Amino acid sequence: MSREVKDWIDGYLLYTANSEPPTIYHHWGALAVIAGALQRKVCLRMGFERIYPNQYVILVGHSGRTRKGVALDIAYKMLTTLTTVSVAPESSSREAIILAMKRSMQNFEDPITGAINVHCSLTAFPEELAVLLGQGDIKLLANLTDWYNSKDEWSYETVGRGRDALQGVCLNLFGATAPDWIQSMLPQEAVGGGFTSRVIFVVAENKRDTVPEHNLTNQEILLQEQLARDLERIHQLKGQFTFSPEGRKAYTEWYLEQDKLLSNGHPAVEDRRFAGYCERRATHVRKGMMLMSASRGDSLELTDADFNRALALLKQTEVKMHKTFGGLGTAPHADISEKVIAYIQTLGITTRSQLLTKFYHDLDAQTLISVEQLLEQMKVVEIRLLPDKREKVYTWIKH
């Protein structure tokens, strides 16, 4: 029996085309929904590794400007058409997530070995990541790091019952945050490795379109129903993904090339805070390939087309990924410098008085002098004094 939609991701992007969030938000939303539907019932074995399709994807954008919540809500409603898929409660703490995973326990028969496998698969949709993580909750960050790897057994201490364990943990995370919150959420030492190296941060500055009012058309309703039925098909998949000869060749050649680039000091994202992410990039590509394969059919085969598609999306996302941690640097004025850079880049040209008016809460005249020196050294902004010497003009330098 063939799918109703030729490719699930393409269908989802068509379904969400008349909405305000950026397309790239919806693209990752589609992958998060597929990952949530697959749960821990499929994997990719590579040597000693078993890789599962769960994702940690965080949409990053200023509050109200990029419509992060809309993208999350559409994905949430699509995934919850599957009645046997577990979703974390809206207000989730560490304890609430553990309890939800415990309650989500299911089993399935391995199609190859016939063994009955137990799994505790859960998808979380935190509309504001700060609510989940609180003020740098190190214990929860450590747990999130563990859950990403989908261990066969995960043990934890309980109050009153001593030690307990979950079988087949698999957490899938699709959340959002504003860049201003990241400083309070993540302690400095947590950035660059551990939890953040496992996260794909999807950054956007503005919404894609302005849609004052939108009622679903008959065509969109039909597509919604087709996507829901195909998602049920995806949910039924179980077993192991395998590479096609062309898929293995494409992945292997890329892996060797990337390893050489990393060794020579040329990471995919130049920002040192993404060093851990760059080391883990191959895992993100393999997870992406699994989701691309499930999107187009039931074969569980990873082709060169799946590889090219997964890598292209990752590269597109990486272009703006460095903007995630704008205010997390240790240098003085790192936060306000990042805001000023983004503001000048958006406008193209502005004046000193406009900057001081815009950022008067964070920027005084003396701090602006330091920021100006940084901008000139970075060679991203041209600063000139008007003839009357009463005003400075800042012009963004296109590279």
C-alpha positions as a Python dict, from the first residue, in 0.01 Angstrom:
ca = {
    (1, 'M'): (0, 0, 0),
    (2, 'S'): (155, 329, -111),
    (3, 'R'): (160, 654, 83),
    (4, 'E'): (-106, 916, 14),
    (5, 'V'): (154, 1194, 1),
    (6, 'K'): (465, 1131, -207),
    (7, 'D'): (697, 1275, 58),
    (8, 'W'): (578, 1356, 410),
    (9, 'I'): (813, 1651, 471),
    (10, 'D'): (725, 1812, 138),
    (11, 'G'): (357, 1763, 217),
    (12, 'Y'): (397, 1921, 561),
    (13, 'L'): (575, 2223, 410),
    (14, 'L'): (290, 2262, 162),
    (15, 'Y'): (36, 2228, 444),
    (16, 'T'): (209, 2505, 646),
    (17, 'A'): (284, 2730, 347),
    (18, 'N'): (12, 2983, 437),
    (19, 'S'): (145, 3054, 788),
    (20, 'E'): (376, 3315, 937),
    (21, 'P'): (672, 3117, 1080),
    (22, 'P'): (987, 3085, 863),
    (23, 'T'): (995, 2780, 639),
    (24, 'I'): (1303, 2646, 816),
    (25, 'Y'): (1105, 2631, 1143),
    (26, 'H'): (844, 2414, 973),
    (27, 'H'): (1113, 2202, 806),
    (28, 'W'): (1257, 2104, 1142),
    (29, 'G'): (906, 2072, 1281),
    (30, 'A'): (834, 1808, 1018),
    (31, 'L'): (1147, 1615, 1119),
    (32, 'A'): (1051, 1639, 1487),
    (33, 'V'): (706, 1497, 1414),
    (34, 'I'): (850, 1205, 1217),
    (35, 'A'): (1102, 1137, 1495),
    (36, 'G'): (821, 1140, 1750),
    (37, 'A'): (619, 896, 1540),
    (38, 'L'): (911, 655, 1490),
    (39, 'Q'): (990, 647, 1863),
    (40, 'R'): (1259, 394, 1959),
    (41, 'K'): (1129, 122, 1728),
    (42, 'V'): (1384, 185, 1453),
    (43, 'C'): (1760, 232, 1466),
    (44, 'L'): (2075, 244, 1260),
    (45, 'R'): (2354, 6, 1361),
    (46, 'M'): (2706, 114, 1271),
    (47, 'G'): (2974, -96, 1437),
    (48, 'F'): (2941, -53, 1812),
    (49, 'E'): (2687, 227, 1774),
    (50, 'R'): (2310, 216, 1765),
    (51, 'I'): (2161, 546, 1654),
    (52, 'Y'): (1795, 631, 1706),
    (53, 'P'): (1601, 903, 1519),
    (54, 'N'): (1515, 1127, 1818),
    (55, 'Q'): (1614, 1492, 1782),
    (56, 'Y'): (1683, 1788, 2007),
    (57, 'V'): (1573, 2088, 1801),
    (58, 'I'): (1536, 2438, 1948),
    (59, 'L'): (1385, 2726, 1752),
    (60, 'V'): (1561, 3054, 1836),
    (61, 'G'): (1403, 3391, 1766),
    (62, 'H'): (1293, 3707, 1942),
    (63, 'S'): (963, 3684, 2126),
    (64, 'G'): (662, 3749, 1903),
    (65, 'R'): (872, 3826, 1598),
    (66, 'T'): (927, 3484, 1441),
    (67, 'R'): (612, 3298, 1549),
    (68, 'K'): (801, 3012, 1715),
    (69, 'G'): (492, 2912, 1911),
    (70, 'V'): (286, 2874, 1593),
    (71, 'A'): (542, 2635, 1443),
    (72, 'L'): (548, 2431, 1765),
    (73, 'D'): (169, 2420, 1790),
    (74, 'I'): (122, 2290, 1435),
    (75, 'A'): (380, 2016, 1493),
    (76, 'Y'): (224, 1926, 1830),
    (77, 'K'): (-126, 1894, 1684),
    (78, 'M'): (2, 1680, 1399),
    (79, 'L'): (193, 1439, 1624),
    (80, 'T'): (-93, 1405, 1870),
    (81, 'T'): (-318, 1267, 1596),
    (82, 'L'): (-135, 946, 1692),
    (83, 'T'): (-313, 826, 2004),
    (84, 'T'): (-37, 582, 2101),
    (85, 'V'): (242, 840, 2102),
    (86, 'S'): (326, 997, 2439),
    (87, 'V'): (382, 1370, 2476),
    (88, 'A'): (533, 1538, 2783),
    (89, 'P'): (303, 1759, 2992),
    (90, 'E'): (315, 2130, 2905),
    (91, 'S'): (466, 2231, 3239),
    (92, 'S'): (749, 1979, 3262),
    (93, 'S'): (1010, 1946, 3533),
    (94, 'R'): (1277, 1677, 3552),
    (95, 'E'): (1049, 1465, 3769),
    (96, 'A'): (750, 1520, 3539),
    (97, 'I'): (949, 1407, 3235),
    (98, 'I'): (1074, 1094, 3414),
    (99, 'L'): (721, 1008, 3524),
    (100, 'A'): (585, 1069, 3173),
    (101, 'M'): (852, 841, 3024),
    (102, 'K'): (773, 575, 3281),
    (103, 'R'): (403, 594, 3190),
    (104, 'S'): (483, 584, 2817),
    (105, 'M'): (633, 233, 2835),
    (106, 'Q'): (535, 15, 2539),
    (107, 'N'): (675, -291, 2366),
    (108, 'F'): (709, -418, 2011),
    (109, 'E'): (835, -727, 1834),
    (110, 'D'): (1169, -693, 1658),
    (111, 'P'): (1098, -794, 1295),
    (112, 'I'): (1444, -952, 1260),
    (113, 'T'): (1498, -1139, 1586),
    (114, 'G'): (1139, -1179, 1702),
    (115, 'A'): (1243, -1049, 2046),
    (116, 'I'): (1003, -831, 2244),
    (117, 'N'): (1165, -492, 2305),
    (118, 'V'): (1051, -242, 2566),
    (119, 'H'): (1081, 133, 2513),
    (120, 'C'): (986, 454, 2696),
    (121, 'S'): (954, 704, 2410),
    (122, 'L'): (843, 1061, 2476),
    (123, 'T'): (826, 1387, 2281),
    (124, 'A'): (845, 1724, 2457),
    (125, 'F'): (729, 2056, 2308),
    (126, 'P'): (851, 2326, 2552),
    (127, 'E'): (727, 2655, 2407),
    (128, 'E'): (984, 2835, 2622),
    (129, 'L'): (1293, 2631, 2699),
    (130, 'A'): (1365, 2850, 3001),
    (131, 'V'): (1057, 2708, 3173),
    (132, 'L'): (1196, 2356, 3129),
    (133, 'L'): (1560, 2426, 3214),
    (134, 'G'): (1509, 2693, 3479),
    (135, 'Q'): (1817, 2882, 3591),
    (136, 'G'): (2096, 2653, 3474),
    (137, 'D'): (1966, 2326, 3621),
    (138, 'I'): (2286, 2119, 3592),
    (139, 'K'): (2115, 1795, 3698),
    (140, 'L'): (1846, 1824, 3431),
    (141, 'L'): (2105, 1920, 3167),
    (142, 'A'): (2301, 1605, 3256),
    (143, 'N'): (1984, 1396, 3230),
    (144, 'L'): (1894, 1547, 2892),
    (145, 'T'): (2242, 1458, 2771),
    (146, 'D'): (2191, 1097, 2881),
    (147, 'W'): (1842, 1068, 2732),
    (148, 'Y'): (1959, 1186, 2390),
    (149, 'N'): (2163, 868, 2349),
    (150, 'S'): (1855, 646, 2404),
    (151, 'K'): (2018, 401, 2642),
    (152, 'D'): (1882, 48, 2689),
    (153, 'E'): (1849, 121, 3060),
    (154, 'W'): (1865, 449, 3250),
    (155, 'S'): (1881, 446, 3631),
    (156, 'Y'): (1784, 725, 3868),
    (157, 'E'): (1728, 791, 4237),
    (158, 'T'): (1374, 830, 4365),
    (159, 'V'): (1239, 979, 4684),
    (160, 'G'): (1124, 696, 4908),
    (161, 'R'): (1180, 404, 4667),
    (162, 'G'): (1558, 424, 4626),
    (163, 'R'): (1697, 340, 4283),
    (164, 'D'): (1467, 286, 3983),
    (165, 'A'): (1526, 235, 3611),
    (166, 'L'): (1362, 302, 3275),
    (167, 'Q'): (1398, 57, 2987),
    (168, 'G'): (1465, 189, 2638),
    (169, 'V'): (1464, 562, 2708),
    (170, 'C'): (1407, 783, 2404),
    (171, 'L'): (1337, 1156, 2440),
    (172, 'N'): (1251, 1367, 2136),
    (173, 'L'): (1262, 1743, 2196),
    (174, 'F'): (1117, 2022, 1980),
    (175, 'G'): (1122, 2350, 2169),
    (176, 'A'): (1183, 2721, 2141),
    (177, 'T'): (1355, 3009, 2314),
    (178, 'A'): (1435, 3376, 2273),
    (179, 'P'): (1808, 3454, 2255),
    (180, 'D'): (1779, 3684, 2558),
    (181, 'W'): (1688, 3385, 2777),
    (182, 'I'): (1987, 3169, 2689),
    (183, 'Q'): (2224, 3343, 2928),
    (184, 'S'): (2003, 3267, 3226),
    (185, 'M'): (1926, 2910, 3114),
    (186, 'L'): (2271, 2777, 3037),
    (187, 'P'): (2571, 2816, 3265),
    (188, 'Q'): (2888, 2919, 3082),
    (189, 'E'): (3049, 2578, 3133),
    (190, 'A'): (2755, 2401, 2969),
    (191, 'V'): (2799, 2578, 2636),
    (192, 'G'): (3006, 2403, 2370),
    (193, 'G'): (2973, 2042, 2483),
    (194, 'G'): (2737, 1802, 2657),
    (195, 'F'): (2379, 1913, 2611),
    (196, 'T'): (2436, 2194, 2356),
    (197, 'S'): (2645, 1973, 2126),
    (198, 'R'): (2337, 1751, 2087),
    (199, 'V'): (2103, 2038, 2003),
    (200, 'I'): (2028, 2179, 1661),
    (201, 'F'): (1958, 2549, 1714),
    (202, 'V'): (1742, 2690, 1434),
    (203, 'V'): (1781, 3068, 1426),
    (204, 'A'): (1554, 3316, 1245),
    (205, 'E'): (1526, 3694, 1278),
    (206, 'N'): (1178, 3752, 1138),
    (207, 'K'): (859, 3577, 1042),
    (208, 'R'): (827, 3459, 683),
    (209, 'D'): (502, 3631, 596),
    (210, 'T'): (219, 3839, 740),
    (211, 'V'): (-108, 3646, 754),
    (212, 'P'): (-378, 3855, 929),
    (213, 'E'): (-633, 3574, 918),
    (214, 'H'): (-617, 3218, 795),
    (215, 'N'): (-893, 2962, 770),
    (216, 'L'): (-796, 2621, 638),
    (217, 'T'): (-902, 2569, 278),
    (218, 'N'): (-1064, 2245, 165),
    (219, 'Q'): (-737, 2150, -1),
    (220, 'E'): (-544, 2211, 323),
    (221, 'I'): (-794, 2007, 525),
    (222, 'L'): (-759, 1719, 278),
    (223, 'L'): (-379, 1742, 297),
    (224, 'Q'): (-396, 1750, 678),
    (225, 'E'): (-596, 1426, 676),
    (226, 'Q'): (-358, 1262, 427),
    (227, 'L'): (-56, 1361, 636),
    (228, 'A'): (-220, 1218, 948),
    (229, 'R'): (-288, 885, 778),
    (230, 'D'): (64, 867, 638),
    (231, 'L'): (204, 955, 979),
    (232, 'E'): (24, 648, 1114),
    (233, 'R'): (209, 444, 848),
    (234, 'I'): (539, 594, 962),
    (235, 'H'): (447, 516, 1322),
    (236, 'Q'): (414, 146, 1231),
    (237, 'L'): (773, 121, 1102),
    (238, 'K'): (1013, -88, 1307),
    (239, 'G'): (1349, -253, 1253),
    (240, 'Q'): (1689, -142, 1131),
    (241, 'F'): (1783, 116, 873),
    (242, 'T'): (2048, 5, 625),
    (243, 'F'): (2258, 196, 373),
    (244, 'S'): (2218, 149, 1),
    (245, 'P'): (2559, 115, -171),
    (246, 'E'): (2527, 471, -304),
    (247, 'G'): (2414, 603, 34),
    (248, 'R'): (2708, 440, 214),
    (249, 'K'): (2954, 576, -43),
    (250, 'A'): (2816, 932, -17),
    (251, 'Y'): (2819, 928, 363),
    (252, 'T'): (3166, 769, 393),
    (253, 'E'): (3329, 1012, 150),
    (254, 'W'): (3172, 1308, 327),
    (255, 'Y'): (3271, 1176, 671),
    (256, 'L'): (3637, 1140, 571),
    (257, 'E'): (3637, 1487, 414),
    (258, 'Q'): (3475, 1646, 720),
    (259, 'D'): (3720, 1475, 955),
    (260, 'K'): (4008, 1618, 755),
    (261, 'L'): (3856, 1968, 762),
    (262, 'L'): (3807, 1949, 1140),
    (263, 'S'): (4165, 1830, 1191),
    (264, 'N'): (4289, 2125, 984),
    (265, 'G'): (4089, 2376, 1188),
    (266, 'H'): (3798, 2432, 948),
    (267, 'P'): (3476, 2339, 1135),
    (268, 'A'): (3130, 2374, 980),
    (269, 'V'): (3047, 2647, 1235),
    (270, 'E'): (3345, 2870, 1312),
    (271, 'D'): (3219, 2985, 1654),
    (272, 'R'): (3423, 2798, 1919),
    (273, 'R'): (3105, 2749, 2122),
    (274, 'F'): (2994, 2500, 1857),
    (275, 'A'): (3309, 2289, 1874),
    (276, 'G'): (3120, 2003, 2040),
    (277, 'Y'): (2838, 2028, 1787),
    (278, 'C'): (3086, 2006, 1498),
    (279, 'E'): (3241, 1693, 1648),
    (280, 'R'): (2892, 1540, 1672),
    (281, 'R'): (2781, 1661, 1329),
    (282, 'A'): (2801, 1315, 1171),
    (283, 'T'): (2543, 1187, 1420),
    (284, 'H'): (2309, 1474, 1327),
    (285, 'V'): (2351, 1382, 959),
    (286, 'R'): (2276, 1014, 1021),
    (287, 'K'): (1966, 1097, 1224),
    (288, 'G'): (1858, 1331, 946),
    (289, 'M'): (1906, 1056, 686),
    (290, 'M'): (1680, 822, 886),
    (291, 'L'): (1406, 1084, 900),
    (292, 'M'): (1438, 1168, 530),
    (293, 'S'): (1408, 797, 446),
    (294, 'A'): (1098, 752, 662),
    (295, 'S'): (950, 1064, 504),
    (296, 'R'): (955, 916, 153),
    (297, 'G'): (869, 550, 216),
    (298, 'D'): (875, 233, 423),
    (299, 'S'): (1197, 73, 293),
    (300, 'L'): (1422, 178, 587),
    (301, 'E'): (1695, 224, 328),
    (302, 'L'): (1933, 519, 348),
    (303, 'T'): (2014, 642, -1),
    (304, 'D'): (2249, 906, -138),
    (305, 'A'): (1940, 1126, -192),
    (306, 'D'): (1858, 1097, 181),
    (307, 'F'): (2217, 1193, 263),
    (308, 'N'): (2219, 1494, 29),
    (309, 'R'): (1886, 1615, 163),
    (310, 'A'): (1984, 1580, 530),
    (311, 'L'): (2318, 1753, 479),
    (312, 'A'): (2163, 2037, 277),
    (313, 'L'): (1914, 2115, 556),
    (314, 'L'): (2188, 2103, 818),
    (315, 'K'): (2409, 2339, 615),
    (316, 'Q'): (2119, 2581, 566),
    (317, 'T'): (2059, 2581, 942),
    (318, 'E'): (2427, 2625, 1028),
    (319, 'V'): (2448, 2956, 840),
    (320, 'K'): (2277, 3136, 1130),
    (321, 'M'): (2354, 2894, 1411),
    (322, 'H'): (2637, 3110, 1547),
    (323, 'K'): (2379, 3375, 1644),
    (324, 'T'): (2234, 3145, 1910),
    (325, 'F'): (2474, 3237, 2190),
    (326, 'G'): (2517, 3604, 2111),
    (327, 'G'): (2531, 3706, 2476),
    (328, 'L'): (2718, 3411, 2621),
    (329, 'G'): (3074, 3519, 2553),
    (330, 'T'): (3312, 3600, 2837),
    (331, 'A'): (3430, 3922, 2672),
    (332, 'P'): (3303, 4250, 2823),
    (333, 'H'): (2988, 4383, 2652),
    (334, 'A'): (2944, 4059, 2451),
    (335, 'D'): (2566, 4069, 2487),
    (336, 'I'): (2511, 4429, 2381),
    (337, 'S'): (2772, 4399, 2103),
    (338, 'E'): (2572, 4114, 1951),
    (339, 'K'): (2251, 4319, 1972),
    (340, 'V'): (2413, 4623, 1810),
    (341, 'I'): (2560, 4410, 1529),
    (342, 'A'): (2221, 4251, 1458),
    (343, 'Y'): (2049, 4592, 1464),
    (344, 'I'): (2293, 4756, 1221),
    (345, 'Q'): (2285, 4454, 991),
    (346, 'T'): (1903, 4465, 980),
    (347, 'L'): (1884, 4839, 904),
    (348, 'G'): (2193, 4860, 686),
    (349, 'I'): (2267, 5210, 812),
    (350, 'T'): (2195, 5395, 1137),
    (351, 'T'): (2330, 5674, 1358),
    (352, 'R'): (2486, 5702, 1701),
    (353, 'S'): (2185, 5880, 1845),
    (354, 'Q'): (1954, 5608, 1711),
    (355, 'L'): (2167, 5338, 1871),
    (356, 'L'): (2169, 5511, 2208),
    (357, 'T'): (1793, 5564, 2187),
    (358, 'K'): (1729, 5202, 2090),
    (359, 'F'): (1957, 5047, 2355),
    (360, 'Y'): (1954, 5307, 2631),
    (361, 'H'): (1883, 5035, 2890),
    (362, 'D'): (2207, 4850, 2806),
    (363, 'L'): (2433, 5104, 2637),
    (364, 'D'): (2591, 5423, 2765),
    (365, 'A'): (2825, 5653, 2574),
    (366, 'Q'): (3141, 5496, 2720),
    (367, 'T'): (3030, 5139, 2644),
    (368, 'L'): (2943, 5243, 2289),
    (369, 'I'): (3305, 5350, 2235),
    (370, 'S'): (3419, 4996, 2323),
    (371, 'V'): (3156, 4845, 2096),
    (372, 'E'): (3264, 5075, 1811),
    (373, 'Q'): (3624, 4960, 1844),
    (374, 'L'): (3511, 4597, 1827),
    (375, 'L'): (3294, 4659, 1518),
    (376, 'E'): (3579, 4829, 1334),
    (377, 'Q'): (3824, 4553, 1423),
    (378, 'M'): (3575, 4292, 1301),
    (379, 'K'): (3544, 4493, 977),
    (380, 'V'): (3167, 4450, 967),
    (381, 'V'): (3070, 4814, 1012),
    (382, 'E'): (3201, 5139, 862),
    (383, 'I'): (3184, 5431, 1107),
    (384, 'R'): (3212, 5791, 983),
    (385, 'L'): (3166, 6129, 1145),
    (386, 'L'): (2932, 6372, 975),
    (387, 'P'): (3082, 6711, 872),
    (388, 'D'): (2921, 6895, 1163),
    (389, 'K'): (3094, 6644, 1396),
    (390, 'R'): (2777, 6609, 1598),
    (391, 'E'): (2669, 6269, 1467),
    (392, 'K'): (2825, 5935, 1373),
    (393, 'V'): (2687, 5712, 1099),
    (394, 'Y'): (2722, 5330, 1106),
    (395, 'T'): (2700, 5142, 776),
    (396, 'W'): (2691, 4762, 752),
    (397, 'I'): (2965, 4621, 531),
    (398, 'K'): (2835, 4342, 307),
    (399, 'H'): (3069, 4045, 273),
}
